[in-house]
Amino acid sequence: MNTTAPTGGLDDAIALLQQWAQQNAITLKEQKKTSYNIYYHAVKAYEGKEMTAHVVASTLPEDPGYVHVSFRSYDKPDKRKGIEEDITRAEAILWADGRKADQ
């Protein structure tokens, strides 16, 4: 799933992702940060098993003013339902207050 949030910059997107994690008992583990992107492992236990969603927020020079956010789960579809529900919650936060989203 990919999301585009046009308001603010990378720091604003990071704050929104941290808000999402806090509200949903998710641990964001920063993997790598540069001047134009940040990569997290979003870790949470679902049905007693710890699972990871991969989250990347990036700015792109060819799309100024927008932050692109990508969520990935490499778990099998029948096992990742909880992750998909949490991603839907993240999208709601990222798209709130008039922010635009493209999927």
N, CA, C and O of each residue as an XYZ file, in Angstrom:
412
protein
N       0.835     -1.169      0.000
C       0.000      0.000      0.000
C       0.885      1.238      0.000
O       1.880      1.299      0.721
N       0.524      2.207     -0.797
C       1.263      3.464     -0.845
C       0.314      4.615     -0.551
O      -0.841      4.610     -0.975
N       0.804      5.575      0.161
C       0.018      6.738      0.538
C       0.807      7.983      0.187
O       2.029      8.000      0.327
N       0.133      9.014     -0.263
C       0.772     10.298     -0.492
C       0.098     11.323      0.398
O      -1.113     11.524      0.306
N       0.856     11.966      1.249
C       0.327     13.009      2.135
C       0.957     14.331      1.742
O       2.151     14.513      1.976
N       0.210     15.274      1.150
C       0.826     16.462      0.573
C       1.232     17.551      1.546
O       2.054     18.398      1.195
N       0.691     17.564      2.748
C       1.000     18.682      3.626
C       2.244     18.389      4.441
O       2.483     17.251      4.844
N       3.028     19.420      4.678
C       4.217     19.270      5.503
C       5.320     18.537      4.763
O       5.263     18.338      3.550
N       6.313     18.146      5.520
C       7.441     17.452      4.954
C       7.665     16.138      5.666
O       6.765     15.591      6.304
N       8.863     15.650      5.547
C       9.212     14.367      6.134
C       9.033     14.378      7.650
O       8.552     13.399      8.220
N       9.410     15.464      8.305
C       9.258     15.529      9.766
C       7.790     15.413     10.183
O       7.476     14.786     11.195
N       6.893     16.021      9.401
C       5.465     15.907      9.697
C       4.988     14.471      9.526
O       4.217     13.970     10.344
N       5.438     13.814      8.477
C       5.057     12.415      8.249
C       5.571     11.522      9.372
O       4.871     10.612      9.815
N       6.789     11.782      9.830
C       7.357     11.011     10.939
C       6.506     11.187     12.192
O       6.225     10.217     12.896
N       6.101     12.413     12.468
C       5.262     12.669     13.648
C       3.932     11.925     13.538
O       3.446     11.381     14.530
N       3.342     11.896     12.350
C       2.077     11.182     12.159
C       2.264      9.671     12.318
O       1.408      8.998     12.894
N       3.364      9.143     11.816
C       3.639      7.713     11.985
C       3.867      7.369     13.454
O       3.422      6.321     13.923
N       4.552      8.241     14.177
C       4.759      7.999     15.606
C       3.438      8.052     16.369
O       3.223      7.268     17.293
N       2.552      8.973     15.988
C       1.227      9.057     16.597
C       0.466      7.752     16.355
O      -0.126      7.199     17.283
N       0.478      7.266     15.133
C      -0.177      6.008     14.776
C       0.367      4.857     15.615
O      -0.398      4.065     16.166
N       1.684      4.770     15.709
C       2.291      3.679     16.472
C       1.869      3.727     17.935
O       1.517      2.704     18.522
N       1.907      4.901     18.510
C       1.540      5.049     19.917
C       0.082      4.668     20.148
O      -0.227      3.983     21.123
N      -0.804      5.094     19.281
C      -2.232      4.818     19.437
C      -2.572      3.338     19.245
O      -3.622      2.884     19.699
N      -1.703      2.590     18.583
C      -1.998      1.204     18.250
C      -1.028      0.196     18.853
O      -0.946     -0.943     18.395
N      -0.292      0.618     19.883
C       0.644     -0.271     20.603
C       1.651     -0.925     19.662
O       1.945     -2.116     19.773
N       2.171     -0.128     18.739
C       3.163     -0.600     17.782
C       4.512      0.008     18.151
O       4.598      1.186     18.497
N       5.543     -0.791     18.075
C       6.891     -0.301     18.308
C       7.522      0.028     16.958
O       7.701     -0.853     16.118
N       7.857      1.297     16.757
C       8.567      1.699     15.542
C      10.054      1.603     15.798
O      10.590      2.282     16.674
N      10.710      0.765     15.038
C      12.160      0.606     15.162
C      12.803      1.217     13.921
O      12.723      0.671     12.821
N      13.446      2.371     14.132
C      14.081      3.054     13.009
C      15.216      2.200     12.475
O      16.086      1.764     13.228
N      15.200      1.966     11.169
C      16.239      1.177     10.521
C      17.267      2.061      9.829
O      18.472      1.818      9.904
N      16.766      3.091      9.156
C      17.666      3.987      8.437
C      16.956      5.305      8.193
O      15.765      5.329      7.881
N      17.691      6.403      8.334
C      17.137      7.730      8.059
C      18.151      8.517      7.243
O      19.347      8.523      7.535
N      17.634      9.183      6.204
C      18.459     10.079      5.394
C      17.747     11.428      5.353
O      16.739     11.625      6.031
N      18.264     12.336      4.569
C      17.621     13.645      4.459
C      16.304     13.570      3.690
O      15.494     14.494      3.772
N      16.079     12.500      2.952
C      14.874     12.399      2.128
C      13.972     11.208      2.453
O      12.886     11.100      1.883
N      14.390     10.306      3.356
C      13.492      9.212      3.722
C      13.820      8.632      5.093
O      14.871      8.895      5.676
N      12.874      7.833      5.582
C      13.064      7.109      6.824
C      12.422      5.737      6.653
O      11.349      5.606      6.065
N      13.096      4.723      7.177
C      12.637      3.342      7.072
C      12.483      2.784      8.475
O      13.410      2.841      9.284
N      11.294      2.240      8.759
C      10.991      1.656     10.063
C      10.591      0.196      9.925
O      10.088     -0.236      8.888
N      10.824     -0.545     10.985
C      10.131     -1.794     11.230
C       9.060     -1.452     12.257
O       9.368     -0.956     13.340
N       7.810     -1.715     11.919
C       6.687     -1.495     12.831
C       6.339     -2.864     13.411
O       5.824     -3.730     12.705
N       6.621     -3.053     14.693
C       6.525     -4.376     15.313
C       5.377     -4.405     16.319
O       5.217     -3.501     17.139
N       4.580     -5.477     16.227
C       3.464     -5.666     17.143
C       3.136     -7.154     17.211
O       3.322     -7.886     16.238
N       2.647     -7.592     18.366
C       2.223     -8.987     18.520
C       0.758     -9.113     18.115
O      -0.098     -8.368     18.592
N       0.489    -10.053     17.239
C      -0.865    -10.382     16.796
C      -1.093    -11.854     17.126
O      -0.348    -12.733     16.694
N      -2.138    -12.092     17.898
C      -2.469    -13.460     18.320
C      -1.243    -14.172     18.901
O      -0.994    -15.345     18.624
N      -0.484    -13.425     19.718
C       0.659    -13.990     20.409
C       1.932    -14.114     19.592
O       2.946    -14.583     20.109
N       1.906    -13.705     18.322
C       3.098    -13.795     17.478
C       3.522    -12.403     17.039
O       2.719    -11.645     16.495
N       4.782    -12.068     17.276
C       5.310    -10.772     16.860
C       5.471    -10.746     15.346
O       6.056    -11.647     14.745
N       4.931     -9.679     14.746
C       5.010     -9.515     13.296
C       5.544     -8.124     12.979
O       5.469     -7.211     13.801
N       6.083     -7.981     11.775
C       6.703     -6.729     11.363
C       6.093     -6.225     10.070
O       5.933     -6.970      9.104
N       5.756     -4.949     10.072
C       5.390     -4.240      8.841
C       6.562     -3.320      8.514
O       7.148     -2.715      9.412
N       6.896     -3.216      7.260
C       7.980     -2.352      6.811
C       7.358     -1.043      6.345
O       6.454     -1.041      5.510
N       7.844      0.065      6.884
C       7.262      1.378      6.612
C       8.371      2.306      6.122
O       9.413      2.446      6.763
N       8.128      2.933      4.982
C       9.079      3.899      4.437
C       8.328      5.181      4.112
O       7.306      5.150      3.428
N       8.825      6.290      4.594
C       8.312      7.615      4.237
C       9.423      8.330      3.468
O      10.566      8.382      3.922
N       9.077      8.881      2.295
C      10.092      9.502      1.434
C       9.574     10.760      0.763
O       8.388     10.884      0.456
N      10.484     11.678      0.547
C      10.221     12.810     -0.333
C      10.918     12.504     -1.650
O      11.971     11.866     -1.670
N      10.328     12.959     -2.747
C      10.892     12.693     -4.068
C      11.079     14.013     -4.800
O      10.155     14.825     -4.845
N      12.258     14.245     -5.376
C      12.487     15.522     -6.066
C      11.518     15.735     -7.228
O      11.186     16.877     -7.545
N      11.062     14.665     -7.864
C      10.139     14.818     -8.990
C       8.684     15.044     -8.551
O       7.804     15.246     -9.389
N       8.439     15.008     -7.242
C       7.097     15.242     -6.707
C       7.203     16.137     -5.468
O       6.847     15.714     -4.368
N       7.690     17.374     -5.640
C       7.927     18.251     -4.494
C       6.662     18.584     -3.722
O       5.582     18.733     -4.293
N       6.820     18.697     -2.419
C       5.704     19.044     -1.561
C       4.901     17.857     -1.072
O       3.967     18.025     -0.288
N       5.245     16.665     -1.517
C       4.530     15.462     -1.123
C       5.465     14.507     -0.386
O       6.666     14.460     -0.652
N       4.893     13.758      0.535
C       5.624     12.691      1.214
C       4.936     11.385      0.838
O       3.727     11.239      1.018
N       5.693     10.460      0.329
C       5.165      9.153     -0.058
C       5.444      8.171      1.069
O       6.565      8.092      1.572
N       4.421      7.426      1.460
C       4.562      6.454      2.539
C       4.171      5.091      2.001
O       3.120      4.929      1.380
N       5.026      4.122      2.247
C       4.790      2.767      1.779
C       4.762      1.822      2.971
O       5.590      1.927      3.876
N       3.804      0.897      2.968
C       3.686     -0.133      3.994
C       3.803     -1.492      3.307
O       3.191     -1.720      2.264
N       4.588     -2.387      3.892
C       4.746     -3.734      3.349
C       4.741     -4.742      4.482
O       5.285     -4.511      5.562
N       4.109     -5.865      4.197
C       4.178     -7.008      5.102
C       4.525     -8.218      4.251
O       3.916     -8.451      3.207
N       5.491     -8.971      4.698
C       5.904    -10.158      3.956
C       5.314    -11.430      4.559
O       5.672    -12.539      4.162
N       4.408    -11.258      5.519
C       3.731    -12.406      6.099
C       2.671    -12.909      5.120
O       2.207    -12.168      4.254
N       2.303    -14.161      5.270
C       1.289    -14.750      4.394
C      -0.041    -14.028      4.591
O      -0.359    -13.604      5.702
N      -0.821    -13.888      3.512
C      -2.082    -13.136      3.594
C      -3.006    -13.584      4.726
O      -3.643    -12.743      5.361
N      -3.090    -14.864      4.988
C      -3.993    -15.330      6.038
C      -3.468    -15.029      7.437
O      -4.210    -15.165      8.410
N      -2.215    -14.627      7.557
C      -1.611    -14.322      8.859
C      -1.520    -12.827      9.142
O      -1.337    -12.438     10.295
N      -1.642    -11.981      8.123
C      -1.368    -10.554      8.300
C      -2.607     -9.670      8.442
O      -2.513     -8.455      8.266
N      -3.735    -10.239      8.751
C      -4.966     -9.454      8.878
C      -4.798     -8.321      9.894
O      -5.218     -7.197      9.623
N      -4.200     -8.587     11.044
C      -3.992     -7.554     12.059
C      -3.111     -6.428     11.550
O      -3.371     -5.256     11.822
N      -2.073     -6.783     10.816
C      -1.193     -5.764     10.239
C      -1.980     -4.897      9.258
O      -1.851     -3.673      9.271
N      -2.790     -5.522      8.413
C      -3.562     -4.760      7.434
C      -4.542     -3.806      8.117
O      -4.753     -2.692      7.637
N      -5.138     -4.229      9.225
C      -6.033     -3.346      9.973
C      -5.268     -2.157     10.553
O      -5.769     -1.033     10.543
N      -4.060     -2.401     11.057
C      -3.255     -1.295     11.592
C      -2.786     -0.355     10.478
O      -2.687      0.853     10.696
N      -2.500     -0.885      9.305
C      -2.124     -0.035      8.173
C      -3.304      0.856      7.778
O      -3.118      2.029      7.457
N      -4.495      0.306      7.801
C      -5.690      1.107      7.510
C      -5.822      2.250      8.513
O      -6.203      3.360      8.141
N      -5.511      1.986      9.775
C      -5.547      3.054     10.794
C      -4.477      4.112     10.509
O      -4.718      5.306     10.687
N      -3.306      3.674     10.071
C      -2.237      4.627      9.732
C      -2.679      5.510      8.582
O      -2.459      6.721      8.608
N      -3.299      4.918      7.573
C      -3.763      5.702      6.435
C      -4.784      6.749      6.861
O      -4.779      7.870      6.352
N      -5.654      6.389      7.789
C      -6.658      7.351      8.272
C      -5.981      8.561      8.914
O      -6.424      9.693      8.720
N      -4.919      8.332      9.669
C      -4.183      9.437     10.298
C      -3.444     10.251      9.236
O      -3.469     11.481      9.264
N      -2.791      9.566      8.306
C      -2.031     10.258      7.271
C      -2.937     11.085      6.356
O      -2.511     12.112      5.827
N      -4.177     10.647      6.167
C      -5.094     11.324      5.247
C      -6.004     12.323      5.950
O      -6.767     13.013      5.275
N      -5.957     12.428      7.246
C      -6.862     13.315      7.990
C      -6.575     14.779      7.680
O      -5.530     15.118      7.125
N      -7.503     15.625      8.040
C      -7.338     17.080      7.954
C      -7.028     17.569      6.534
O      -6.229     18.486      6.347
N      -7.659     16.954      5.553
C      -7.519     17.429      4.183
C      -6.286     16.944      3.457
O      -6.057     17.343      2.315
N      -5.483     16.096      4.078
C      -4.333     15.545      3.357
C      -4.863     14.595      2.281
O      -5.850     13.897      2.512
N      -4.250     14.560      1.158
C      -4.674     13.760      0.022
C      -3.948     12.422      0.037
O      -2.822     12.325      0.523
N      -4.588     11.409     -0.490
C      -3.939     10.101     -0.576
C      -4.197      9.471     -1.918
O      -5.296      9.583     -2.462
N      -3.203      8.815     -2.453
C      -3.324      8.033     -3.688
C      -2.907      6.612     -3.365
O      -1.923      6.387     -2.661
N      -3.650      5.668     -3.875
C      -3.263      4.262     -3.688
C      -2.982      3.641     -5.023
O      -2.639      2.461     -5.094
